[in-house]
C-alpha cells in the first residue's frame, strides 16, 4: 500500500531514483577507458587489471536477488537510501585508494550498491505506478541504462585526458547526495509490514554458486589462466553446479527463500528470463567489441569511436519511449516484444554484413536499428513479469530480470571475447592507429556481430510463445 502521491510528487520521486540509478550505472563503465592509467599509477598487475571489472560484476549479479528479497520484506525507501550510502562510501574508497587492494574493495562495494539500486529502482516504480501506467517511465529508465553503459567509457577517457582518474569515482558522490535528499523529501512509500526472516544459507549459496560460474566464464579459455578443457575449468564448473543444486534444495525447503523458484515456473516469467538473457548480448557484451572494431578495424580515434555509439543510444531512447506510451494506451505488450526481437536480430545481422568495408555512416544507421530492437524489449519485459505477481513480490520479480540480464551480459561478453581472440590471433595486443584500420580486426568484428545475432535469435521464439495478459490498472 502507498499513500496518495500527486503526479508531481511521483515525477520528482522517480527523477531522484533515476539520478542515482544513472550514476551507479555510469560508475560500472566509466572506468573501462581509464584502467591502463589506474593500474599503472597504483603499481598493479594483469590480474588486478582484470579484477577491477570482474569483482564489480560479481558483486552486482550475486547481490541482486538478495536486495530483491529484502525489498519485499522491509521499506523499499530505506533500502534504496542504504544502497545509495553504500555507493557513496564505495566511490570515496575507490577515489582515494592508495593501492589496488583498496580500489578492488571499493569496486566490490560499488557492485553491491548497484545490485540494490537496479532492483529497488524497478521495485519502487512498480510500487507507486500501476502496470498500465509504467510504460511512460520505461523510456527514461531505458535511457539511463543505455546512456550509462555506452557513455561511461567515453566520459572516462575524457576525464583521464583532462584531469585525474580519481574523478571517475568521485564524480558520483555529489549527484548521489543531491538525489538522495530529493528522494527522502518526496517519496512516500508505506508498505505492508512483514517479519524480517533472512535465508542466510540460501544467500551464501547463491553468492558462491553465481560467483563460481562468473569466474569460470571470465577466466576459462584465457591463456594466462586456464583452458576451457582443463582440470581447473572442470573443478570450478563442477563446484558451481554442485553449489547451484544445493541452492535449489535449500530454497525449496525455505519458508522465506531468496529466490521463489515457483515464480520461475510461471510461463511469462520463464520466457521473459530467457529473452532477457538473449538480448543482453547487445547491451551487456557488444559495446567493448564495437569500440575495438571501430578503433582497430576502421582506424577511428577514441572520441570518434565513442560517438559511433550515439545512434544506438538514440535508437534505444526512441523505442523505449514510443513503445512505452503505446503500452500505456493499449495495455498490450507482446507485439512490441516480438517485433523488437526481430528488429534486434536483423540489426545485428546487418551490422555483421556492414562490418567489412561499408561506409562508417552506414554502420551508424545499423546501430540505430539495433538500439530500436533492444529498446522495444528491455523495460517491456520487466513490465510483463511484474504484471504476473502481486505488489508484495514485485521486488523478487524485478531482481530476477536484473539478475538474468547481468549474467547474460557477462556470459556473452566471454563468448565474444573468445570469438575475437580466435579471429585475430597474435594481433589481440595491437595498438590503435588513427586513420589506419586493420582488415583482420574488421573481419573479426563481422564474425563477432554474426555470433551476437545468433545469440539474440531465441528471443524471437521466447517472446512469441508468451501468453499475453492485459496490464493491471491498479497497484
N, C-alpha and C positions, 0 to 999 in steps of 0.2 A: 504494500500500500504506500502511496505517496501523497503528500498534501498537495492542494491545488497550487500549481505554478502557472502564472500567466505566460503567454507566448514570449514576452520579452525576457522573463527570467530563464525560461528554457533555453533561449538562444544564447544568452550570456553564460549560462552554466556550461552548455555544450562547447562554447568558444573557449572557455577556460580548460576544459578537459582536452580538447583537441590541441591546444597550445602545448600542454605537457606531452601529449601523445606524439606530436610532431618533433618536439625537442628530444625526447627519448629515442625516437626512431632515427633522427639525424645522428645521434651520438654513436649508433652502431656502425654507421657507414662513413662518417666524416673522417675517420682515422685511416681509411684504406690508402689514400694517396700520400699520407704523412708517415706511414710506417717506416720506410727506409731511414728517414731523418730521426725518428723517435728511437729506433733500435740502435742506431749508430751513436746518438747522443747519450744513451743510457748504457752503453757498452754491452748490448745484448747479443745473442747469437741466433742461428736459424730456428732453433726450437722456440725461443722467445717470440720471434717474428710470427711464427705460425699460431702460437697460442694466444696472442693478443686478439685474434679474431675468433679462434675456436672456443676459448673459455667464455667469451661473451655469448656466443650462440648456444653453448651447452647450458649455461645458467638460464637463458631466456626460455628455451624449449622445456627444460626439465621443471622449471618453477611454474609454468603457465597453468597446468591443471590444478596445482595446489592453490594458487591465487583464485582460480575459478570456484573451487570448493568452498574456500573461506568466504567468497562473495555471496554465497547462498546461505551463510550462517551468521555473519556479522555485518555491520554497517558498511555498505559499499563506499560511502563518502569517506569514512575513517580509513578504510583500506587504501583508497586512492591517495589520500593525504600521506599515509605511511609509505606508499610506493614512491611518491614524489620526494619525500625526505630522504629515503634511501638513495634515490637518484642524485640528489644534490650532494650528499656525502660522497657518493662514488665519483662524481665529477671533480670534486675538490681533491679527493685522494689521488686520482689519476693525473689531474692537472699539476699537482705539486710533487708528483712521485720522484724520489731521488734515485730510484733504481728500477729494474724491470720487475722485480718481485712485487713491489708496492703497486706498480702500474697494473700488473695482472690482477691483483686484489681489487683494484678499482674497477677494472673491466668485468670481473666476476659480479660485483655489486651492481654495476650498470645493467648487465644482462638480467639479473634477478629483478631489478626495478622495472625493466622493460617488459618482462613477462607479466608483472602486475598491471602496469599502465595499459598494455594492449587489451588484456582481459577485462579490466574494470571499465575502460572506456566504452567497450561494446555493451557490457552489462548495465552500466548506468544509463546509457541511451535507451536500452531496452526497458529499463525500469520507469523512465519518465515519458517515453514516447510510445504510443501504441504501434503494433507492427505495420498497420496500414499507412501510418504517417512517417515511418522511419526512412522510406526511400528518399525523401527530400534532404536528409542528412548524410546519405550514403556517399554522395558526391564529394562532400567536404572530407569525410573520413578517408575515402579513396585517394583524394588529392594529397592529404597529409602523408599517407603511407607511401605513395609513389614518389612524391617530391623528396621526402626524406631519404628514401632508398637510392634514388637515381641522382639526386642533387648533392648528397653528402660528400662523395669523393671529389666533386668539382670544387665545393666550398673548402674542403680540407686542403686541397692543393693550393688554393688561393691564400689561405691563412698561413701556410708554411712559407709561401713566397714573400708575403708582406710583413709577417710577424713571427711569433714563436709558436711551435707546435702545441704548446701547453694550452693555447686558446681554443684548440679543437675540443677540449674538455670543459674549460672554464666558461665558454660562451653559453653553455646550457644552464648555468646557475641563475642568473638574473631573470631569464624568461620563466623558468620553473617557479621561482619565488613569487613573481607577479601573478602568474596563472593560478598558483595555489591560494593566494589571498583572495582573488576573484571568486574562485570556486567555493571557498569557505563562506563567503558572504552571500552568494546567490543560490547555490544548490541546496535543495530541500528534499531529502530522501528519508522517509520514515518506513522502516521495513519490519516485517514480522520477526519478532524475537524468537530465536531458537537456541537451545543449549549448544555450546561450542564443544564438539567432540571431534578431535582431530585423529585421523587414521595415520598414526606415526609410522607404523611398519609399511603400510602401503605407500606413503610418501617417500620413505627411504628406498624402497624397491623401485619405485617409478624413476627417481633421480638416478639410481645406479644403473638400471637397465637402459634408460634413454641415453645416459652419458656413454655407456659402453658402445651402444650402437653408433652414436655420432663419432666417437673416437675411431671406431673401425672404418666408418665411411671417410673420415678425414685423412687417415694415415695409410690405409691399405692401398697398395699399388704405387706408393711414393718411394722412390729409390733410396732416400735417406733413412727410411723407417723399415717397412717390410712389404713383401709382395702380397698380391691378392691370395695366391696359393702358398701358404707358409704355415708353420706351426703357430707363429704369433697371431696370424689372422684367424686361424681355426680356434685358438684358445679364446680370443676376445669375442668372436662371434658365438661360440658355444656358451660362454658365460653370459652374454647378453640375452640369448634365447632362454637360458635357464632362469635368469632373473625375471624375464618377462612372463614366463609361465608361473613362477611363484607369485608375481604381482597379480596375475589374473585370479589365482586361487584365493589370495588374501582379500581381494576386492569383492569376490563373490560371497565371502563369509562375513564381510564387514557391514555393520548397520549404518555407518556413515562413510561410504567409500570415497576416495579422492576422485575416482572416475566411475560414474554409474554405468557399468557395462551394458545394462539393459537399454540405456539411451542409444547405444550404437546399433541395437537391433532394429530400431525404427528405420523403415525403408528410406525415407527422405534424408535422415541424418547420415546413414551409412553411405548413400550415394553422394551426398554433399561432401563428405570427408574424402572420398575417392577423387572427386572432381577437384577439391582444394589442393590435394597433393599433386595432381597432374598439372594444374595451371600455375603452381608455384614455380615451375621452371622458368616462366617468363619474367618474373619479378625477383625471385629469390636467387636464381642461378645465372641468368643470362647477362646482366649488366657488366660483370667483370670481363667477360669474354667479348662483349661488344667493344669495350674500351681497348682490349688487346687487339681486336680486329682492326679498329679504326686507326690506332697508333702504329702498329707494326705492319698490318696488312695493307693499309691505304696511305700511310705516311702523314696522318694528321697530327697536329700538336695536341697537348693535353687539354687545353681550353677548347679547341675546335672539337675534339672527340667528346668532351663533356657536353657541349652544346648539341651534339647529334642525338643526345638522349631526350632533348626537349620535346620533339614530336611524339615520342612515346608517352611522356608525362601528359602532354596536352590531349592526346587520344584517350588516355585513361580518364582525365577530368571530364571530357565531353561525354563519354559513355556512362560513367557513374552518375553524373548529374542528370542527363536526359533519361536514362532508364529508371533512375531513382524516382523521378517525377512521374513517369508513366506507371510505375508500380504503385505509387501512392494513389493515383487517379483510379486505376482499374482493380487493384488488389490482386492482380495476376503477375506471376514472376517467371514461370517456367519458360515461356517463349524467349525471354531475353537471355536466359542461361544457355539454351540450346543454340541460338543464333550467335551469342558471344563466343561459345566454344568453337563453332565453325569458323568464325572470323579470325579467332586467335590462331587456330591451326593453319588456316590459309595464309595468314600474315607471316608466320614462321617459315612456311614453305616458300613464300615469295622472298623472304629475307635470304634463305639459302640460295635461291636462284639468282638473286641480285648481288650476292657477295663477291663473285669473281671479279668482274670488270665493269659492272653497271655504274653509271654516274652516282656520285655520293648523294646528290639530292634525291635520287630515286630510292635509295636506301632509307632516307629520312621519311619519305612518303610511306614506305612499307612499315617502318617502325610506328608511324601514326596508326596504321591498321592494327598492328599488334597491341598497341595501347587500348584501342577501341574494344578488341576482343576480351582482353583481361578485365578492363573496367566494367564491362557489362555483367561480369560474373562475380567479382571479388566480394562486394558487400551484399549483393543479392543472394548469394549462397548463405551468408550469415543470417540474413532476414528469414530465409526459408527454414533454417534449422531452429532459430529462436521461436518461430511460429508453432513449432511442434511440441514445445514444453511450456509448463506454467511459469509464471514470473519467479517462483521460488527455486527454479532450476536453470534460470537463464544464464547464470554465471558459469555453470559447468558446460552448458551448450556452447557458449561463446568461447570458452577456453579450449574446447575440443577442436573447433575450427582453427583457432590460432595455433594450437599445438601441431596439428597435422600440416598446416601451411608452412610453419617454420621447419619442420622436419623434411617436408617435401623439398623446400628450397635448399636445405643442407645436402640432401641426398643427390639431387640433380646437379648441384654445384660440383660435387665429387665426380659424377659421371662425365660432365662436360670437361672437367679438368683432365680426366684420363683421355678423352677423345682428342683434345688439343695436343696433349703430350705425345700421343701415338702419331699424330699427323706431322708435327714439327720436328720431332726427334731432338737432336742436339741444339736446334735453334730456339729451344724453350728459354734460353737465357739471353736472347738477343736484346740489344739496346735500341729504343726507338730513334729513328732518324727522320726528322720532319722533312716532308717533301719526297721521301723515297720509301715507297711501300714494298714489302716483300711478298711476292706471289705465293710463297709457301704458307704464310700466315693468312692470306686472303682465302686460299683454298681450304685451309684448316678451319677457318671460321665458317665457311659454307657447310662443311660436314657437321660441325657442332650445331649449327642452326637447324640442319635437317634432323639431327637426333632430337633436338628440342621439340620440333614439330611432331615427331613420332610419340614423344612423351605426353604431349598435350592432347593427342588424339582420343584416348579413352574418356576424356572429359565430355566429349560429344555424346558418347553412349550413356555415361552416367547421368548426365542432365536429361537426356531423352527418356530414361527409364523412371525418373522421379514422378511420384503421384502428386499432382498439384492440389493444394488445399488453399482456398481463399484466405487472405491475411485477416487476422482478427482486427476489429476496430476498437477493442478495449485492451487495457494492460493485461 
